[in-house]
Amino acid sequence: MIGRERLINRRASITIEFQHDNIDYTAGFSRFADGRLAEVFLNGGKLDSQADVLARDSAIAASLALQSGCAADDLRAALTRTAAGGPAGALSVALDRIAEIPA
């Protein structure tokens, strides 16, 4: 198993906002020094609602995967897509939007 790659204590982050399934979400993310996606924070809906809990938990799992060597594109490809190929969940939307932002 690859060890978890730690982030520096002070790092730049970017925040984006989007709507998915009529719920407003806020995503924050940081990158490693080489530009790879390192962590994702995701909040949505009313605080502690099911949507918010699922968003936060999925972002934690994604961050642990990214810090353990999973490439962001592999993670995006593994997440559920709609029949039309679009993102099915909030984490998918967030990762798609993040992928559009230059490193």
N, C-alpha and C positions, 0 to 999 in steps of 0.2 A: 504494500500500500504506500502511496506517495504521501508524505507528510503535508500538513496544512501550511500553505504559504501565508505568513503573517504580513499585515499591512503596517506601514509606518503610522505613528500616532497622529500626526497632523497631515492631512491630505485634502486635496481639492475634491469637491463633489459638485454634481450638477443635479438640479431638481427639475422635473417635468410634471405637467398635469395633463390628464386625459380623462375621457369618459368612456365607460364600457358597460353595456347593458343598463343604461340609465343610472349608473353610479359614478360619482366623481372620485378619481384616484389621484394620489400624489406619489410619484416615484423619485427616489434619490439614488444616485449611483456614484461610485468611485472607480478609478482604474489603477492598476499597478503602474510603476514607472515606465514600463515598456509599452503601455497603451492597452493592455488586455483588461477586460472588464473584471473587477475584483469583488465588488459587492453591490447588492441591490437592497433598497429599503422601499417598502410599498405599504401604503395606507389607503383605505377606501371606505366610503359609506360612513355611517354613524359609528363613533368610537365603540369598540367591543361588539359591534354587530357581527353576524356570521361572515359577511363580505370582508369586513376589516380584519377579522381573525385569520381567515383563509389567505388574504393578501399578505399579511405580515408573516405568517408561517411559511408560505411558499417562497417569499423573498429570503427568509433565513436559510431555508434548505438550498435555494439557488446560490446564495453567497457561500455557504459551506462547500458546495460542489465546485464553484469557481475557484475557491481558495485551495481546493484539493486536486486541481489539475484539469477539471472539465472545461473544455472550450465553450465560450458563450454560444457559438454557432451550433455546437452539438446539443447544448441544452435547449436552444430554440427549436431545433429539429425534433427533439424528443417530446416536446409539449403538444397537447391536443390542439388540433386545427379543425375548423369548420369544414363542411363538405366543399365549400368554395375555396378552401385553402387559407382562409384568414385566421387570425388568432381567436381561440375559443375562450380563453380565460384572461384575467387581468395581468398575470405574470407574462403571458405570451404577448399581450399588447405592449407592456412595458419593455420587454426585451427587443421587440421589433422596433419600437421608437428609439431605444438606446442605440441600436445597430445603425440607425440613420445619422447619428451624431458623430462627426469625426473625432478620432482619439487625440 
